[in-house]
Amino acid sequence: MFVAVLVRRLKPGMTYEDFLRAWYPDKGSGLAGPETILGRNLTDESEILALTQLDLPDVSALQDALQRIGEQEAVRQIRMSEVVESTTVRSVYEVTDEFDLSTDEAVAAGRARLLL
């Protein structure tokens, strides 16, 4: 599994709604299990975070998927260039661990696993 992280800064005068209209794809990606979360910086509304979970087995599958959606992504990038001033973070990470930190019991179980 992979996580794509992008942080973009909007051009002066552009709003989150402007960004959303430019960012939203024209069609589905065809990828299994992608979930994208968008968020605005609490202290700077012109900074937008996009976090996408990609349920792919390995780097080869990731590269194939990116190639498959390349044309559609190019169209989106052109649209977004009208509202985005810069992309300050553009990275893909391989998920190495997932933790449930919601309760003391879950944390204790996770800690016990780490100590094995």
C-alpha positions in Angstrom: 0.0 0.0 0.0 1.1 3.5 -0.8 0.2 7.0 0.3 0.5 10.0 -2.0 0.9 13.4 -0.3 0.6 16.7 -2.1 0.6 20.2 -0.6 -0.4 23.0 -2.9 -0.6 26.7 -2.5 -3.4 28.5 -4.2 -2.9 31.6 -6.3 -3.9 34.9 -4.7 -7.7 35.4 -4.9 -8.4 31.7 -5.5 -10.6 29.8 -3.1 -10.9 26.2 -2.0 -14.0 25.9 -4.1 -12.1 27.1 -7.2 -9.4 24.4 -6.4 -12.0 21.7 -5.9 -13.6 22.4 -9.3 -10.2 22.3 -11.0 -9.0 19.3 -9.0 -12.0 17.0 -9.3 -11.4 14.3 -12.0 -13.6 13.8 -15.0 -13.7 10.0 -14.5 -12.7 7.3 -12.1 -9.1 6.2 -11.8 -9.8 2.5 -12.0 -7.6 1.9 -9.0 -8.8 -0.4 -6.2 -9.4 1.2 -2.9 -8.2 4.8 -3.4 -9.4 7.2 -0.8 -8.5 10.8 -1.1 -8.7 13.3 1.7 -8.4 17.1 1.1 -7.7 19.6 3.9 -7.0 23.2 4.3 -4.2 24.5 6.6 -5.8 25.9 9.8 -3.6 29.0 9.7 -3.3 29.5 5.9 -6.4 28.7 3.8 -4.4 29.0 0.6 -2.6 25.8 1.5 -4.3 22.6 0.5 -3.3 19.1 1.5 -4.3 16.1 -0.7 -3.7 12.6 0.8 -4.5 9.6 -1.3 -4.3 6.0 -0.1 -3.4 3.6 -3.0 -4.1 -0.1 -2.3 -1.4 -1.5 -4.6 0.9 -4.5 -3.9 4.3 -3.1 -5.0 6.2 -0.4 -6.8 5.7 -2.0 -10.2 1.9 -1.9 -9.8 2.2 1.7 -8.7 4.2 2.6 -11.8 1.7 0.8 -14.0 -1.2 2.6 -12.4 0.4 6.0 -12.7 1.1 5.3 -16.4 -2.5 4.2 -17.0 -4.0 7.4 -15.5 -1.3 9.7 -16.9 -3.4 11.3 -19.7 -6.3 12.0 -17.3 -3.9 13.5 -14.8 -2.4 15.7 -17.4 -5.8 17.2 -18.1 -6.3 17.8 -14.3 -2.9 19.4 -14.0 -3.7 21.9 -16.8 -6.9 22.8 -15.0 -5.2 23.1 -11.7 -2.5 25.4 -13.1 -5.1 28.1 -13.3 -5.7 28.1 -9.5 -2.5 26.6 -8.0 0.5 28.8 -7.5 2.9 26.0 -6.4 3.1 22.4 -5.1 5.4 22.5 -2.1 5.2 18.7 -1.3 4.8 16.0 -3.9 5.7 12.5 -2.6 4.6 8.9 -2.6 5.3 6.8 0.5 5.2 3.1 1.0 3.1 2.2 4.0 5.3 0.4 6.5 3.0 0.2 9.5 -0.5 1.0 10.6 -1.4 1.6 14.3 -4.7 1.8 16.3 -4.0 4.6 18.8 -7.6 5.1 19.8 -7.6 3.5 23.2 -5.2 2.6 26.0 -5.8 -1.0 25.3 -5.0 -0.7 21.6 -1.8 1.2 22.4 -0.8 -1.4 24.9 -1.4 -4.2 22.4 0.7 -2.3 19.7 3.5 -1.6 22.2 3.6 -5.4 23.1 3.9 -6.3 19.4 6.8 -3.9 19.0 8.7 -5.4 21.9 8.6 -9.0 20.5 
